[in-house]
Amino acid sequence: SGSTAFTITSNTSWTVSDNVGWLVVNPANGTENGAIIATYTENTNTTQRVGTITVIGGGITRTVTVTQAAAPFALTVSPPDQSVTNTSGSTTFTVTSNTSWTVSDDVTWLTVSPASGSGNGTLTATFQENITTSPRIGTITVIGGGITKTVTVTQAAAPFALTVSPSDQSVTNASGSTAFTITSNTSWTVSD
């Protein structure tokens, strides 16, 4: 927002009007030489806008314009990272923007919706269970207005698991062998 001035050179009385709601011109009238101040509000749109000021005096009509620049594109995504457990679920990110945007991610275990939007919005990142014993990170990329923002989902590792079954084997007194089943998500060693 701000103001700008125009100089009127005249030998008669005159009146002033404008054609847009975001522009106010003062004074509304005068006599002979003078100046008018055009006060304008902030342009929050990403396109420039033009207001026309009309000055009429002595049967003469003159027009001048105020061309206001567009607001710069803005895009933020927060928080920068969401830490989640190894189980499946979802988490959200907040998009704050004054333009349209698209979304992508770089891993198969993560799905983000919506895939695109405009203005402010919420992204929902749905993740699958992590059955590995290593944490993993997925990157979400949001692009809009020539701006690129990335955020991440950091998923915890699955806890180590090791079971042996059955817990006891009864065998005969003769020589032989028996089997145990090991269920694990990590490496293991055996001793007796």
C-alpha positions, -999 to 999 in steps of 0.1 A, spaced: 0 0 0 11 36 -5 3 67 -25 15 86 -56 8 121 -69 -3 136 -101 0 173 -111 -30 191 -127 -24 222 -148 -56 239 -156 -73 274 -158 -108 261 -147 -124 240 -120 -123 202 -122 -135 170 -106 -118 137 -101 -130 101 -100 -115 67 -102 -128 33 -113 -115 8 -88 -122 0 -52 -85 -3 -42 -77 33 -52 -88 65 -35 -81 99 -50 -80 133 -30 -91 159 -34 -122 151 -53 -123 185 -70 -103 217 -73 -98 249 -93 -69 257 -117 -35 242 -110 -32 216 -83 -22 181 -73 -41 150 -66 -29 121 -43 -39 86 -53 -37 63 -23 -38 25 -30 -41 -6 -9 -18 -36 -10 -21 -58 -40 -21 -94 -26 -28 -109 -60 -1 -124 -82 -12 -103 -112 -7 -66 -117 -37 -43 -117 -46 -10 -133 -68 18 -119 -79 47 -141 -83 83 -127 -106 106 -147 -103 144 -144 -130 165 -160 -129 203 -163 -142 229 -187 -156 202 -210 -123 185 -212 -117 149 -199 -83 136 -191 -74 101 -178 -43 88 -161 -36 54 -147 -20 38 -116 -5 4 -125 3 -16 -94 28 -44 -95 17 -80 -86 25 -95 -53 55 -118 -55 47 -155 -55 49 -171 -20 51 -207 -10 60 -223 23 54 -258 36 56 -267 73 68 -283 94 101 -291 76 100 -327 88 75 -351 104 89 -380 124 66 -410 125 66 -445 140 73 -477 120 37 -486 118 15 -475 89 -4 -442 93 -5 -407 81 7 -372 90 0 -337 76 19 -307 64 5 -271 60 9 -253 27 8 -214 28 7 -199 -7 -8 -173 -30 -4 -194 -62 -12 -229 -75 12 -257 -67 19 -294 -74 32 -321 -52 54 -352 -57 73 -376 -35 104 -398 -41 96 -432 -24 70 -459 -30 61 -464 7 47 -428 9 16 -414 -8 8 -377 -7 -26 -361 -14 -38 -339 -29 -14 -339 -59 -20 -303 -66 -38 -272 -52 -40 -235 -51 -36 -210 -22 -34 -224 13 -40 -261 19 -31 -292 38 -11 -322 25 -17 -356 39 12 -380 37 1 -417 41 29 -441 48 32 -479 49 46 -499 77 84 -500 79 93 -537 85 131 -531 82 154 -524 111 166 -492 95 149 -459 96 139 -444 62 132 -409 49 108 -398 21 110 -364 5 80 -344 -5 85 -317 -31 60 -288 -36 64 -265 -66 45 -233 -73 52 -199 -88 87 -208 -96 94 -218 -60 104 -253 -49 100 -264 -12 109 -298 2 98 -315 34 105 -349 47 89 -378 65 113 -397 87 100 -431 96 114 -451 126 129 -485 121 110 -517 132 121 -529 166 144 -560 165 125 -593 167 138 -628 174 117 -658 183 126 -695 184 99 -721 185 90 -744 200 106 -734 232 113 -770 242 119 -802 222 115 -836 239 135 -863 221 142 -900 226 174 -914 241 186 -925 206 208 -903 185 190 -881 160 181 -845 152 153 -821 158 144 -787 143 136 -753 157 120 -724 137 137 -690 140 116 -659 131 137 -627 130 142 -594 112 179 -593 120 210 -614 119 216 -640 146 241 -666 159 235 -699 177 254 -715 206 247 -744 228 
